[in-house]
Structures are given as structure tokens and as C-alpha cells.
């Protein structure tokens, strides 16, 4: 019994000694270091797909269909599903049309060309868009188009005598054409109320056409999406 007690005391003393040694070192005698580096390449991806609003099935284009004369603002029955990824520090995603290979005559076409282009010179149908983090319920654009943004064209020029600069260059620089922006670890979608943080890198873009001032004609365009970084 006495020998067991002595062993326990000895063990306790050794534990206390190591504990004291573990906390009593006050000075550094030598130091060393090993560098660590990494190079991470750029990674970006962008997919866009037109879909039916009614059931989310894929379609080949945004098709307003055959509209009767007198149609005003019309909500497209399709939307664009977008998925975007980028590990750049700052990136932006914009949408636009590019209806002309060269700058068109302002006498014939005016100053703004975003949206649908008619087959007859001078005819066009402006378009507007809204972006959301996911599919949502959107009604036909109201007369005042509150919450909708006009689709810009690469050849848009400033309208003389207006307070704002409506040119493509100004819209691009000011972020008017952006539907989303972000960085390596976040995505902000430009919803009608402003930028909203996304969680899955996917968004939905809804489109409307303004046919109230458009002439009877056949209209078409290609809606572009560009992902770019600073």
C-alpha cells in the first residue's frame, strides 16, 4: 500500500514537472521559416438558355409571337435562365443587343437601337428587362414601366438636348447594362429594387417589348450576355 502511494506521488510530480516546462519558456533562441506560395488560374463560365415561363422547358428563342395591331407593352412568354461563375476579384455581367455592324443613320433609325429591329429600315421595337435571383411571377409591363430597364444597343448614341448621356459607352461605364456583378465568392443580382445577394450563381432575366409605337413589320434581334472583369 505504501509503495503504491509513492508511485502515484512520483507520477503526479512528473506530470507537474512537464506542465511547468510546457509553460515556462520565455525566450526564443533560434527561429526558422518556410515560404508557401500558390498560383491560381482564372476560371469563368457562362450559360444562357431561353425557357418557357409556364413550365420552365427549354425553347430556342424569346418569341413574342404574332401580335395584333394596337398591341402596346407586351410581356414575353419566355425568360432567360443564366448561370455565371468567375473567380476574378471584380466581375460584371451585362446584357445588350448589337443590331448593326456599322453606325446607322440617325436620320433613318434615330439615336437608340436596343431591342427588336424591323425588316424595314427605321422600324424598331424597344425592349426592357428585369433580373431576379430565381424564377418569379411577373405581370405584363405597366404603361409607366416602373422597375424595368431598357435594353441598350452597342451603337446607341447620346440623344441631343437631353440631360443624361444615353450612349452605349456611358451606359456601359455607369453599369446601366449590368444584370449582375460579383467576386470570387459572391454574386449580386440587379433586381428591380436594387442589388440582392444570390446563393447559387443562377438568375432569371425577364423581357418585355414596347410595341405601341412600332409599325407593322417583322422584328428580330439577338440578345447578348457578356461576362467581363476589371
Secondary structure, DSSP 8 states (H G I E B T S, - for coil): -HHHHHHHHHHHHHHHHHHHHHH--------------------EEEEEEEEETTT--B-SS-------TT--EEEEEEEEEEEEEE-SSSEEEEEEE---SS---HHHH-S---SEEESSTT-EE-EEEEEESS--------TT-TT-EE--BTT----TT-SS--SHHHHHHHTTTEEEEEETTEEEEEETTEEEE-SSSEEEEEEEEE-TT--SS-EE--EEEEEEE-
